[in-house]
């Protein structure tokens, strides 16, 4: 993983940055599915938990060949007025590494009760007694709204950054460019 490119969202009076990031990230996901790529990872240099946001930059990490193959696709069609894309660049020499991964939350007590009713054949009252309202968790991570290519379902993808490390770890990335094991260079 010696190369990267950065896509910066340009300010737009009609669309908030979060909406544009969702559109851009959705297009990336579709391109990675089409390419069946597991060699491209993502990071968000403007990532912040307080305030909670991904920022206005999406950085793609990989080797020169994987990034070149991605960029030969027409995946940025429709976004060109809203972005500024760098060339494929070499990763700086002195960097640290981190994972960027999806974090799933079981947040809704209503959903957990419905699931329990279906799984255990319980009534609403039984499920409500087993799962109180206070089990709900409020995620505090930045997120993006997406539509899955495989299921066509809309969902919220919460993004979590791992701790900084001195050494990289090689593994595959999913079609969202995320991994719990593989690290990306952080600079």
N, C-alpha and C positions, 0 to 999 in steps of 0.2 A: 504494500500500500504506500506507494511513493508519489502519488499524484493527487491533485484535487482540482475542483473548479467551484466557483462561488457564484450563486445567483442572488442578486439583490433586488428586492421589490421596490419599485419606484412609488413615491407618494401619489395617491389618487384621491381626488375630492369625493368621488362617488363610491369608492369601496374601501372599507377598513383593511388594514394590513392583515388581520387575522383571516378575513375572507379570502384575500388574495393568496395567503400562504396555504390555505386549505385547497384552493384550486390548483396551485402549483404542485403541492405535495400529492394530490390526487392524480395529476398527470404523470408525475414521476412513478407512482405506484403502477399505473397502467403500463408504462414503458418497461418497468422492471419485470412485470408479469409477462409481457410480450417477448422480451429477451430471455426469459427464464434465468435471470441473473441473480447470483448469490455473492458477487464479488464487489458490489458497490454499497458503501455505507454512507450514512448521512450524519450531519451535525448541524446545530443551530447556534452560531456564534453569539447571537443576541439573546440566548436563553436566560430566563430569569424566573425565579419562583416568587419574588416579591418586588414589583408586581408580577403576577403570573402571565408570562408571554413567551412565545418562541422567538420573537424578534422579526426583523425584516430581511434576514439572510438565511439561505439554505446552502450548505456546503456539501458537495458530493465528494467522497473519498474512494479511491481505488487505484488500480494501476493504469498506466497510459492506455493500454489496449481496451480495457473494460470501459473507461470513460469515453474514449474515442468511438467505440461501438454504440454506446448510448447516444452520443451527440450526433451520430449519423441518422438516427431516427428523427422523425418530425414531431417529437413529443411536446415541444414548447409552442406548437401552433395555437394561436389564440391568446397567448400570454406575452407576446413580444412587445406590445405597447406598455406592459406593466412591469417589465424586468430589465435588468442589465446583467449580462452573463459574461464572466471572465473567460479567458482561454484556459486550457488545461495547463496547470502550473505544477512545479515540483514542490513537495512538502519541505518546509524549512528543516534544517539539520537538527537544531536543538528543540525538541518538542516533548510533551508528555502525552499520555494516552488515556483514554477513558472509553467506557461502553456508553452507548446511547440505545435505550431499549424501550419497549412498550411495557406499561404497567397497567394491569387490569384491576378494577375495583368492583366488588359486589356491593353496590351502593344502595339499592332500593330495597327496603324491607318488604314492600308490596311484591316486587319481583321474586325475592327470596321465598316469600310465602307461597306464591303461585307455583314456583318450582318444587317446593316441598310437598304441596298438595298433589302434584302430578307424580312425583317420585314415590311418595309413601301412601298415596291414596287417602290422605287425611281431609277432613273438612276445613273450611276457612277458620273456624274457631280454634281447632287443634293446631293448625299452622301458626295462627296469630299468638297462641299461648307459647309455642316453642320459639318463635322469632319475634322478639319485642321491637318496638320502634327505634330503640336506641342502638341497634346494630348498624344503622346506616353510617357510612363513612363519607366524609366530604373530602374528595381528592383536592390536593393543593398543588398539583403539577400542571405545567402548561400542556395544552392539548390542541388538536386540530380535528375538525369535523370532516369525515371522509365517507365514501361509499365503497364497500368491498367489491372487488372484481369477481370474486368467486361466488358470493352469496347475494350480491346486489343490495345488501342491507346497509343503511346509514348507521354510523356509529361514531363515538368520540374516542379518539386515539390519544391516550395520555402518554407523554414522553418523559422518561426519567434518565438523567445523566448519572453515570457511576462516578466513583471517586477517581481522582487523578492517579495515574501509575507511571512508573519510570520505564517499564518494558511493555511492548505490544503483545497482544494475544491474537493468534490467527484462528479464525473460525468462519463459518458462512453467515451472511446477512439474509434476512427474509426479504420479501418483495416490497417492504416498506423501507428497506435500507437500515433496519434495526437488528440488534443482536444483544443477547445477555452475556455472551462470551467474547465475541470479536470486538477488538478495540479500534478506534479511529484516532488519528493524530489530533491532538488538541493544541491549537496555537491561536 
